[in-house]
Amino acid sequence: MKKLLLPVLLLLSCTAMPDQATGQELEGSVSYITSQNVYVKFATTAAIAAGDTLYFRQGDAWIPALRVSNLSSMSCVCTPVGQVKISLSDRVVHRPPVVETPRPAIPQQPAPVPQPDPVRDTLPETSSAGTKPVQDISGFASVASFLNFSNTTAANSLKMKYTLSFNIRNIGKSHLSAESYLTFFHTDRNWNEIQANVFNGLKIYNLSLNYQFNRHFNLLIGRKINPRISNVGAVDGLQFEMTFRPISIGIIAGSRPNYPDYGVNFSLIQIGAYVAQENTTRNGYIQTTLGYIQQTNAGKTDRQVIYLQHANSVIRNLSFFGSVEVDLYNKVLNPEDSTLMRDNSPKISNLYLSLSYRLKRKLNLSVSYSALQNVIYYETYKSFLDELLNSAVLQGYQFQAAYHPITRIVIGASAGYRFQKEDPRPTKNIYSYFTYSQIPAINISSTVSFTWLETAYTSGKIYGIGISKDFFAGKLTAGLKYFYVDYKFFNDIPNLPQHVAEANLTWRIIRRLAFSAYYEGTFESNDQFNRIYLQLNLGF
């Protein structure tokens, strides 16, 4: 149990702490393109702020390509700078601020609620009045392998993952578009499960056709997450939207993916509607969305929810985002006979508030608050409703700051505090880092970091150092990292220090073909755990 617990704790702490190349030159990949926004995925966005510029690298020259308008922990929503052509899977670089570049117009549509990949805003490009649609094809295909092995009795494992994503806008110069995001994964021992149910390996995150009647009416058929009500999840069916600026009205009708395997289940019917308002002001944007969704299981009510989302940047250098979900269909447990009784009072199930402030180019501050409760589908989850109904709200605060005292140097910190009523003690963490980018004479970027973490059952410290360097005009990027992990447990498990080593390599073979390799080794007193990740990515 101890051998399993320590790697899990390390993984959880590392995913919450942006240790990878924070503040140095960060390379990202264009993951999706819409008519207004370009989405770029990074390993971390800790050193990136709204308003920063992303660049193409051409030899020794840096070409401004994108301006960041909003971001989550691992991706940025951007707008193009100038007339640079952006394609899917293009590599762009975030550099420490040197010179302020001209600020383009603020986009009309801000970022949606941060979601796990592959949630994407993939609204089709709308042709201007009097112009003919132009066909545009973009996408990527990748194959990746994940190998885990150790010197313990635990079995080694090999996992393969294949990804295909494409976006064909205006097929044959028509108003019909198609898009997809599909993955298929298997291990060396689960073929029987996949043969019994293909959705144990195949995951369809997006597969849809879209027809743009004109600039006012749009119809989508298939599976897709609607960015205006993204918290609801994917819809298998029809989505129709009418837009009369600044108001948009949408209707959805279909089913939701099967909860165990993300397959197709037409018994999980959902219908709903939403109204959205978008305006551009002198200083920024304002967007508000109000939606209602009813979800059922075999004809019985599963959930009724009102979703409200608001974002604005009307105050210069200040951005706000907030979302709330209010459940209208609720039940309470009668302790006397363990029966469920209908409770007609609305209940806030999810609340998220975020405020970001940027002081010129030297200081970036952000603070967020979340109050999350288990979303309950009363028919789907009826076999373990007792446990769900008794769970408390998980609340949390997050604070982040990044300071650029001089060119090439970034000092940053983040602090988090989460608590739940039944926890013995709250979860707290502090992460700090210092980055020096492109050290003169050797052109190496380095980062040192420190993490302090305390959970309900453990406390610990993590000390880290990392370096990275580009070779051959950026065609080859390599990095090395080392972490010393010292966890202490609040029970009878003895303390056990760990040494963690990481190495990564990215080779840009040609412009649209890249190969990546990553190794992580965790070394304890007697045991060693290893992970190797390899990926080949082809953009088109």
N, C-alpha and C positions, 0 to 999 in steps of 0.2 A: 504493500500500500504506500509506503514511504517513497519507493522508487517511482511510482506513478504520480504521486502528489506533487513532488518537487518540479518535474518538468511541466506539469499543468499550470502550477502557480507562476513559474517563470514565463510561460507562454502568455498567460493572461496579463501579467504586468507589462510585458514587452509590447503587446498589442495596444495597450492604452498609453504607451510612452513613445513618442516619436524620436527614436534614437538614430534613425538612418539618415545620415547626411544632412542633418538639420542646419539650415542656414548656408550651406555651401551650394555649389552648382548642382541642382537637382534635375534629373532627366525624367520626363514623363512621356506618356504615349496618348495620342488622340484616340479616345474610345468611342465617341459618337459625335455626330454633327447634325444640327437642326438649322432651320432657316434663320434663327436669331443667335443661337448659342453654339459653342464648341466645348465639348466635355473632355477634360484631360485627366488621366489617372496617374498618381504618383505613389511611391511607397509610403510617403507621409507628406503632409502639407503644413507641418509645424512652423516652418520658416517663411511661408507664403502668406500674403495678406491681400485683401481686396484692393485693386488698383495696381498691383504689380504687373510687370510685363514678362511674357514668355517669349523666347527667341528660337529661331532656327539657327543652326551653326553651319556655315559654309566655309570650310577651311579655317582661316583665322578670323573670319568676319562673323559678326552676330547680326542677324536680321530680325527686327521686331516683328512678331507674328500675332500674338494674342494678348489681350488685357484681361486680368482676372476680375470678375464681377462679384463672385461669391464662391464659397468653398466649404467642403466638409473635411473630415479627417484624412481622406485619401484621394479626393478628386476635386477638381476646380471647374466652375462654370465660367466660360470666357467669351469675349467678343473679339472678332478679328480686328487687327490693326492694319489700315491701308488696304491694298489690293493683293496681299499675299494669298496664294491658293493653299488651302488646308485640305488634307486628305486623311482618311481614317488610317490609324496606326502610325502617322507621322510622329517623329520624335521631336519634342521641344524641350527647352532648358530654362529653368528659373535661375537667375543670377542674383547675387547680392546687389542692392541698389547702388548705382553709380551716377546715372544721369536721368532726370525726370523726362520721360517721353510724353508727347502730346496725348491728352486724354480724349478718347473717342466718346461718342454719344452714349449715354446710359441706356442699356438694353431695356426693352419694355417688360420683359418677363424675367423675374429673379429666379434664383435657384429653388427647386422644390425641397421638401424635408429631406435631410440626409438619410439615405437608405442603403442597405447592403447591396453590393453588386449582384446582379447587373441591372438595377433600376436606372433607367435612362429617360430623359426627355427627348422623344423622337418625333415631335410634331413635324409633318411634312412641309416642304417648302411651298409657299403659296405664290403662284404666278401673278405678276402685276397685270392690271387690266390692259388689254390690247396686246399682250405679248404671248407668244406660244411657249408651252412647257418645253423644257430641255431635259433630256434623259441624263441622269447622273448615277453612276454605280460606285459604291464604296463598300469596304468591308475588310475582314481579316479571317484567317484560319490559323489555328495553332494546335500543336501537340505537346503535351507535357507529361513528365513522369515524376513521381514522388516515391523515393526509396527510404525506408526506415529500417535500421539494423542496429544491433547492440551485442555486447558480450554477455548478456544475461540470458535467462531461460525464455524470455519473451520472444515470440515468433517474429521473424523479419517480415516485412510487408512491401509490396510494390503496387502502386496505384497509377493508372494511366488516365489522362484526361484529354479529350479532344473538344475543341471549340470552333464553332462556325458562326460568324455574324456578317450580315450584309444589309445594305440599305439601297434599294433601287428606286430612285425618285423619278416619277413621270415616265413609266415604262412605255417605250416606243413613242415618246413625246406626247403621251396621253396624260390624263389627270389621275391615273391609277399608279399607286406606289406600293412597294412591298418591303418588309423588313423582318429580320430574325435575330435571335440570340439563342443558340442551342449549345448544350454541352452534353457529352457522353463520357462517363467514367466507369472504370471497372478495376477490380483488384485481381490478384493472381488466384483468388479462391472464391469469387462470388458469381461465377457464370451461371450456376444453377438458379440463383435468385433472379438474375436478369432474364434468363430464358422463361421463367415463370411469370415475370412481370417486367416488361421492357422499361417501365418508368423507374425501376430500381437503379437503372444506369443512365437513362436519357432524361434530361431536364430541359424543358422548353420554357424559357423565360419570356420570350417574345417571338411570336410568329403571326403576322397579320398582314392584311391588305387594307389600303386606305384609298378612298376615292374623294377627291376634292372637286365638288360640283362647281364652285366658284369661291370667291374670297369670303363668302358668308356661310356656306354649308359644307360640312365635312362628315363622311361616314367611314367608320373603321369596323372591320370584321376579323375576328381571330382572337388571339391572346395578347394582351398588352396591359401594362400598368399605366393608368392615366396620371400624368404628372400633376394635374390639378387636385386630385384626391388620392395621392400616392399611398397614403397610409392604409387605404382599403385593400390594397394588393392588386393582383392581376385579375382581369376580367376575361372569361372565355365567352365571347358572344359579340354583341353589337354595341358600338359607342357612336353616338351622333352628337355633333356640336354645331350650334348656330352662333355666329359672331357678328355683332353690330357694335363696333368700337364705341365706348370702352367696355361694353357688356358682352359676355359670352354665356350661353345656356347650353348645358349638356345633359344627355340622357344615356344611361347604360342599362343593358338587359342581357343576362346570360347566366353563367355559373362561375363558381370560383374553383381553383385547383384543388384536387384531392389532398387532404391534409397529411396523410402518411408519406406519400411518394411524389407529390406535386404533379400527379397525372391529371387526367380528365375525369370529372365526375359531374354528370348532368343532374344529379340529385341535389347538388348544393346551389340552388338557384339564388341569384341576387339581382335586384333591380334598384335603381336610384336615379337621382338627378342632382345637378349642381348649378350654381350661378356664380360667375366670376367677374370681377371688375378690375381693370388695369388702367392706370394713368401714368404719364410721365410728367414730372414737375421740373422746375428749374434746377433743383439740386439732385434729383434722382427719380425713383419710381415709387408707386404705391400699388399693391396688389392684394386683393381680398377674395377668398373663395369660401362659399358656404354650400355644403352638400348634405344629402340625406340618402342613406343606403339601408335597405332591408335585405337580410340574408336568411335563407331557410335551408332546412335539411329534410328531404322527403316531404315537402309541403308544410312542415312545422317550423314555426319561428325559431331561428337560431340567434339572431342579433338584429337590433335596430339602433342605428347610430347616426348622430349629427356630427359633421366634421367642419371645423372652422379653421382657416389658415389666413394669416396676414403677414405681409412683409413690406417694409418701406425703408427709404433712405432719404427722407425729405429734409433731414438736418445734415448739413455738410459734415462728412467724415464719420457719421454715425449711422449704423445699420441695425435694424431690428427685425427679428423673425419670431413668430409665435404660432403655435398650433394647439388645438384642443379637440378631444373626442368626447362626446357626451352620449352615453348609452341610455336609450329610452326603455328598453325591454330588460327588466331585472327581476331576479328572484332572491329570496332570503331563505335560509335554512331554519326550520322550526326545531329547536333543540329537544322538545318534548317527544316528538315522534319521528324526527329526521325527515320530515316531508318538506317540499319546497312550496313556498307561497309567493305569488306575484307581488312585486313591489313596483308601484307606478311612479315612484320618484326618480327623476333623472340622476345619473351618476357620472361624474367625470372619471373616465378611465385612463386617459393619457393627456398630459399637459407638458408642453415644452416651450421655453422662452429663452431667447438668445439676444444679446446686445454686444455689438462690436464697435470699437472706436479706434480711429487711426489718426495719430498726431504726426502730420507731415509724413516723412519717410523713415523716421527714426524709431518711433514707438507704436506698437500695435497692442491693443488690449481687448479682451473679450471675456464675457461672463455669461453663464447659462444656468438654467434651473430646469429640472425635469421631475415630474411625479408620474410614475408608471405603475399600472396595476395590470394583472393578468387579464387579457381580453378573453371573455367567456362566451363560447358558443354553446348555448344551453342544451341543444340536441346532440351536437357532435361530441361534446365533452361530458355527456351525462354520466359516464361510468366513473368519473373521478371528480364530480362537482364539489363534493365535500371539501376536498383539499383546496380547490381553486377559490371557493367562497370564503374560506378562512384566511387566505393569504392577505398580507398587509400591503399598503402602497410603498413602493420603493422610491425614495426621494433622493435627489442628488444635486450638488452644486459643482460647477467646473469653472476654473479661472485660468486664463492663459495670458502671457505677456512675452513680447519679443522686442529687444532693444538693439538698434544698430548704431553704436557709438561712432564708429568710423567705417570706411569702406573695407569690406572683406571680413569684418568681425560681427558676430551676432551672439548676443547673450539672451537666453530665454529661460522661462520657467512656466510650469503649470501645476495646479493643485486641484485635487478632487476630494469630495466628501459625499459619501452615500450612506444611507441608513434605512433600516426597516425595523418595524416595531419589535419583531421577535428575535432580532439579531442580538447576541451577547454584547457586541460593541460595534460601532459604525466602521465602515471601510474608509480609510484615508490614504492619500498618496501625494507625494511631492516629487516632481521631476525637474531637474535643472540641467542646462547644457551651456557649453562655450564652444563656438565654432570659429575657426580661422580658415577662410577659403583661399585657395591658390597661393600658398605660402611662397614668397619670392624665391627665385633660384631653383627650387625643386618642383614648383607647381603642384604641390600636394595639398589637398584639403583635409583638415583634421577636426575631430569633435571629441570632447571629453564630456562625460555625463555622470550624474549621480541621481539615484532614485531611492526614496524611502517609502515603504509600503506597510500598512497595517490593516489586516482584515479581522474577521471574527475569530479566527483560529491561529493566525500567524502574524509575525512582523518580520521585516527584512530590509536589507540594504543591497543595492546593486551599483557597482562602480564599473564604468565603461569607457573605452577609448576606441576610436575608429579612424581610419585614413582611407582616402580614395584618390585615384589619379586617372586622367585620360591619356590615351596614347594614340598616335597616328591620326591627329586632327579629330579626335573624338570618335573614331571608328571602334575603339576598344576602351572599355572602362573597367577598372578593377578596384576592389575594396577589401579591406581586412578589418575585423573588429574583435575585441576581447572584452568579456564581462566577468567580474568576480561577484558571485551571488552568495549572500550570507543570510539565511532564513532561520528564525527562531520560532518554535511552536509553543502554543499555550496548553500543551498536554504532555503526555509522556514520550512523545516522539523526540529523539535526540536531534540536536542541531547537526546539519550536514552541509558544509560549504560546497559550492559548485564552481567549476571553471567552464566558461562557454566561449567557444571560438567560432567565428563566422568568416566566410570568404565568398565573394561574389564576383562574377565576370559577365560582362555583356559585350557581345561582338556584333556590330552592325555590318553584316556581310555585304549587303547592298542596301539601297535606300529603304526598301520595303521588306527586307528579310533580315531578321535579327535572331541571334542565339543567345540564351541566358543560362547561366549555371550558378547554383547556390549550394553552399555546404554549411551545415551547423553541427557542431559537436559539443555535447555536454559531458563533462568529465567529473566523476565523483571519486571517492577514495578507492573504490574497487570496481565500479561500473562505468561503462561508457555508452552513450546513446548518440546515434548519428542520423542525420537527415540530409538527403541529396535531392535537389530539385533541378530539373533540366527542362528547358522550353525552347521550341522553335516556332517563331511567329512570322507569318507572311501576310502583308497587307496588300490590298488591291483597290 
